[in-house]
Amino acid sequence: MWTDEMLKSHEKFAQWLIDNAETAYNPPMPIIDTTTTTPSEVAEQIKSYILRKWNERNAGVPAGKEQRSI
């Protein structure tokens, strides 16, 4: 079970991630606000991000020669 202290620590870290996602990571970490977003919409946003990055990584690579790991 999570204690109040653990919850506050997690909230503090989550806020740090939101505040620093664009600058602390390379590439910048995308943020998805799940406060009011449905699980299926979150999944679609994640899928879109992954496919966009996959396509960027494999642009110009002949079919069958795509990188296998992301």
N, C-alpha and C positions, 0 to 999 in steps of 0.2 A: 504494500500500500504506500502511496506517495504521501509524504508529510507536507505540511505547509511550507517548510523551508525548501524542500525539493521542488515544489511547484513554483515558488518564487524564483528559484535559481533557473529553472527551465524557461520561465517567462522572460527573465533577464537575457538569457542566451538567445531566445527566439527574437527578441527585439534587436539584439546585436546583429543577428543574421540579416534582419530586414534592413537595418541601417547600413550594413557593410557589404551586402551582396554584390553590388556593382563594382566595388573597389578592392575587396580583400581576396577575390578569386580570379583566376585566369583560366578559362574565360569566365566572365561574370556569371554568378549563380542566378538563375531565373527564380522569381518569386511568384507563387500562386496563393492568392488569398482564399483560404478555404472557409472563411467565416460564414458566407452565405452561398458559396458555390456548391452545387450538387456534386456528389462523387463522380457521376458520369461526365460532368463538365470538367472536373479536375483531370480525370483520365484522358479526356480529349485534348486538354492543354498540354499534358505531359507527352502524349503521343505526337502531337504537332511539333513540339520542341525536339523530341528525339528524331523524328523523321527529317526535320529541317537540318539538324546537325549531321545526320547520316548522309543526306544528299550533298551538303557542303563538303563533307570529308571525301566523298566519292565522286565529286564533279570531275568529269573528264576521264574517269577510269573505265576501261572497256568492260562490258557486261561479263560477269563471271569472275572478274578480278577485284571485286569490291573487298574492302577490309572486313574481316569477320568479327572484330571486336570493337566495342564502342567505349 
